[in-house]
Amino acid sequence: MPVTTSTTLTNQFQDYFSKELLSIVTQETILDQFGMKAPIPKNNGNKAISMFRFGAPSIGSVQSLSEGTAIASANYRALALNKLDKSLAQYGQVIGLTDILRATDLFNSLQQATKTSGLDMALWVDSVIRNTLIGSNLTASGSSIGSAAEGGGTFDNSDACNTAAGSGGIKVYGNPATLTTQTFSALNSDTTAANVTMTASAVLDSMTRLKRNRAPLINGSYVLATDPRVARDLMRDSDWLNASNCGNKGQPFYKGEVGSIYGCRVVTQTNSFVSTGSATASDEFVYQATPAGGGLAVSKDIIASFFFGNEAFGIPALTGDDPLSPKIVITDTPDKSDPLNQLVTVGVKLYFAALRLAAGNTGSTGNPVWYLVHRTKTSTTL
């Protein structure tokens, strides 16, 4: 006897559409909160960030005085004023939505286009800051921002960066106390966790270097901005203090803050600069969109973390009434190019640059010794 089943009458069944949207993957972008903000006033003739710093304290012009004898003008202490400039560049993207889509879509595509545009530009800003701090002329266009093999324009790094390792430079590799040679290739070839991962002693060494360079504190402490895998290595240390327990001396928590070690506040970012380990020194400036993965083996991920003192870098103010702040532009009216109003566009634009700020106390206007780029491997294989 034939039996009618659900597979017999398949035409009556349809997929159930849930209007509950799943969360989209977003990056944890945190770098802009540590930048020196420069407002760009409207109609003031500004197409660049310009920041200034007077010379550092010096005893070179202090003299013994003779009673009644004035110091000769030739021996006066001269003031020095350093000026740092970085040209701004305009960036933007557009999402187009047809009138048929807008009239029939189950979900609010216009609302989602607006949200996506904002998230995309936030990721772009974070990537520009990250790549400028790394200190190489990295590609500035396309989906894999930072890839050396990609075509397009390059970042202007006229604010020259002293990247030499050792005293005064910004490079640190692994654990400075135990990694024999402070180079990218040595970090790649060494497979000993104590030498190549971020440890409490490595944090203390980088903080000491910042202090020795007279880098000012940010709200009473230095800040480490790092990948979650590097933070995980630190969390296993007995000196680690969770953010909920460390107290911030009345200061609010930073976005992404997870704890502290030796008083250095640690924030995590998912938009880290990751290179694949290599014996070629220049490969440390090649961003890998699909890196090799964690672990201590040769050619595994080498992750760049940032130790910040105050005034490490400058950016335009991104909020308020600044005419060059990020803007979402929605065009939904007919014009000569679209007389039947068949297309709605959602665009976002930004006028932006990131500027490494000189420390001034080194005698070089382009030596950013108030932050460090600290490269490590990670014990986790994630």
N, C-alpha and C positions, 0 to 999 in steps of 0.2 A: 504493500500500500504506500503510495507516494506521500511523503510528509513535507509540508511546507515549513521551511526554516528561514532564519534571518538571511542566509546566503542565497535563498531562492528569490527573495524580493529585495534585492540590493538597491534598487533605484529609489526606495523610500528613505534611505539613510543618507545623512549629510554630516559633514564635520561640524563639531560644536566650536564656535568662535568665542573665546574668552576675551572680553574687553580689558582684562587686567594685563597691562603691559609688563614684561619682564624688565628688570633693571639692565641698563646698558653698561658696558665696561668703561669705566672712567679712570683716568690717571690721577694719582695723588701729586698735584703740582704745588710745591711749597716754597720755591726759591725767591719769588718776588717779595715776600715778607721781610727778607733780610737786606734788601737794597735801599740805598739812599735815594729818596724820592725827590725829583725835580719837576715842579710845575712848569708847563709851557704856556705862558699867557697868550690870549688871543690877540691877533694883529700887532704883535710885538717884534716881528722880523726874526723869529727863531726857527731854524731848521736843524739845529744840533743841540745836544746837551753840552753845557759848559759848566764845569765845576772848578773851584779854586781852593788852594790850601797854602797858607803861609809856611815859611820854613820852620824847621824843628828848632827846639832850644839848643843853644851852643854857648860854650864858655870862651870861645875864641877871641871875643872882643872885650872881655872883662880885664881891666887894668888896675894896677896900683895907682893910687892918687897921691899927688904931692899937694900939700896945703897951699891954697890960693892959686893953683895952676890948673887951668881948664884942660880937658882932654882935647887934643887937636882934632879938627873935623876929619882929617884923613884917617883917624882911628875910630871914628864912629861905627857903631854896629849898623850894618845895612839890612834892611828887611828884604826878604825874597818872597815872591808870590808865584806859585806854580799854577798854570791853567791847563785843564784837561778837556778835550773836545771829542765828541763822537757824533757823526752825522746821523740824523734820524732817517729811517726808511719806512715807506708805507706798504702795508701788506693787507690782503683782503681775500675773500672767497664769496661765491654766490651759490645758492641752492634755488633751482627753478621748480615750480609746482604748476601743473596745468589746471585749467578751470574745471575739467572733467574730474580730475582727481579730487579737487577741493569740494566738488558737489556730491561725490559718491564715497569718499573714503570713510572707513569704519572708525579710524583713529584720527585725531587732530594733527594732520601732517604739518600744518603751518606752525602750530605750537612746538612740535618736535623739531622742525627745521630751525626755529629760533633757539631752542635749547642746544641743539647740536652745534650751531654756529658759535655760541658762547663757549662751549667746551672745547671746540677745535682751536679757537683763538687763545684760550687759556693754556692749552698744551703747547701752542706755538711760542707764546711768550716764555714759558718755562724752558723750552728747548733752546731758544735764542740765548737766554741767560746762561744756561748750562754749558752750551758750546763756547760762548765767549769766555767763561771762566776756565774752561779746559785749556784755552790759549792757542788754538790753531785755526787756520782759515778753512773752516768747515762749510760744506755746501749748505745753502740756505733755502733750497726749494724742493718741493716734492714730499712724498709721504714718508720717506725714510730719512728725515732730516739728520744731517751729520755724516752721511755715507760718502766717503771720499771718491767712490766710483761714480757718483751721481752727477749729472750735468746741471748747469744753471749757475746763478751768481754765487759769490762767496762773501762771507762776513768780512767787514772792514775791521781789521785788528791794528789800526794805527796807534792805539794805546798799547805800545809794545810791551810784551810780557817777558820778564826774566824767568825762564822756566828751568834754569839750571838747578840740579839737586844740590843739597848742602846748604851752608849758611847763606841766608838771604834769598834763596830760591823758593819756589812754591811747590816743588815736587817732593813727595814722600812716598816710599814704597815699602809695603809690608810692615814688619816690626823693625824700626830703625836700630834697635839695640842688638838684634840678632841676625838680620839679613845681611850677609857679608858685603855685597855690592849693591848700592842703591841705584839700580837701573831697572828698566822695564823687562829686559831680557832675563836678568837675574831673578826677578820676581816670577817670571814664567817658568823657569827651569827648576826652581826650588819647590819641593813638595812637602816640606815640613810645616805643619800647622802653626807652630809657635813662631815661625819665621815670616809667614806670608799672609796670615789672617789679621784682622783687627782685634787687638787685645787691649786690656786695660793699660798695660805699660805703653803700647803704641799710642793710645789716646793721650796719655800723660806726656809723652815725648812731643807730640804735635802741639799740645797746649803750651808746653814749655817753649817751643820754637816761636809760637805767636807772641808769647809774653816777652821773650827775648827781643823780638822785633818791635816791641812796644805797641802791639795792636790793641786798640781800646776794646773794652768789653761791650757786649750787647746786653743791656738791662742786667748788668752785674755778672755776666758769665760769657764764655765762648759757646759756640753752637756747632754741632756736627750734623750735617745733612747727608744721609746715607741710604743705601738700599736696604730693604727689609731683611735680606739674607745676612748682610754685615751686622745689622742691629741684632739679629738672632745670635750671632757669634758673641757679641758683647753681653747679651742678656744671660749667657751661661756663666759669666764671671761673677764671683762672689762680691765684687765691688759695685755691681749694677744696682741701681735704685729705680724702681718703677715710677712713672710720672705721678701716679696717685699718692705716692709716699714721699717724694723728694721735696715738695714744697718749692715755691718759686719766689720767695721773698716779696710777696704781694704782687708779682707780675703775672699777667694772664698767660695761659698755656699757648704755645705756638701751634699753628695748624700742623698736624702730623707728629706732634711731640709724643714720645713713648717713654722717656725716662732720662736718667743722667748717670754719668760715671765720672768720679773725681770732680764733680761740679760742672762738667761740660754737658749741656742740655742736648739731647739727641732727638732729631726729627727724621722721619722716614719719608722717602719719595719713591714712587714707582717708575718715574721717568729718568732713571739713572743713566749715566754715560758708561756703557759697558763695551770693552774691547775684548777680542779673542787673543789669548796669550800667544806670544810670538818672540822669536829671537831678533826680529827687526824693530829697532827703536821707534821708527815713525808709525808703526802699527798701533801705538797707544793712542793716536789721534784718529783712528778709524772706528767710527761708531758701528756696532753690529746690531742691526734690527732683529736678527735671529741668531743670538749668541750661542756659544758652545755648551752652556750649562755650568752649574756650580761644581765644586770639588777642588781638590788640591793637585790634580794631575797636570802635566804639561799641556799647554794649549787650551786650558779651560778658561772660563770667564775671569777677566780682570776688571774689577769694579772701581770706578772713581767716586770717592766721597769728598765732601768739602768741609773743611774747618774754617769757620767764619769768625773774624773779629768785626767790630763795627766799621762802617764805611768801606767795606771791601769792594763794592761795586755800586754804580748808580744807574737808575732807570727813570724814565718819565713817570710822573704821577698818573696812575691808571684809573683814578676815581674823581668824583667831583665835577665841577663845571669846566674843566679843562677841555678846550675845543678839539684837542687831538686825542682824547681818551677813546677807548674802544667804543664803537657804535654799531648797533644793529639797524639796518635800513630795510624796511619792507615796502616794496613797490607793488601796489594792487590797483592801479588806475590805467586806463588805455592811453596810448600815445601813438606817434607816427610809426614806431617800430612794431607796435602791437595794437593795431586799431580796434580789434575785437576783444581785447582784454582776455586773451586766452592763456596768459601766463602770469603767475604771481612769483616774484623773486624775493628771497630772503638773503640779504648780504650782511657781512660784517667787515669792518675795516679798522685799521690800527696804524698809528704812526709811532714807531718804536725803535729803540736801540738799547743795548746794554754796554756800559762803560766800566772797565776795570779802573779802580781808583788808586793812584800812587800813594805810597806811604809817606813820602816827603822826607822822612828821617834817614833815608838811605842815600840821599843826594841824587836820586834818579826819579824823574817825573813819571816813569812808566814801570816801576817795580812794585807789583802788588803784593807786598809781604804781609798784608793784613788778612790774607786768607791762604789756605794750603789746599792743594789737590793731593789727596792721600789714596793711592791705589793699592788694593789688596785682592787676594782670592777669598773664597769663603769655604768654611768647613762643610756647609750643607751642600748636598748634591742636587738641590732643586733648581 
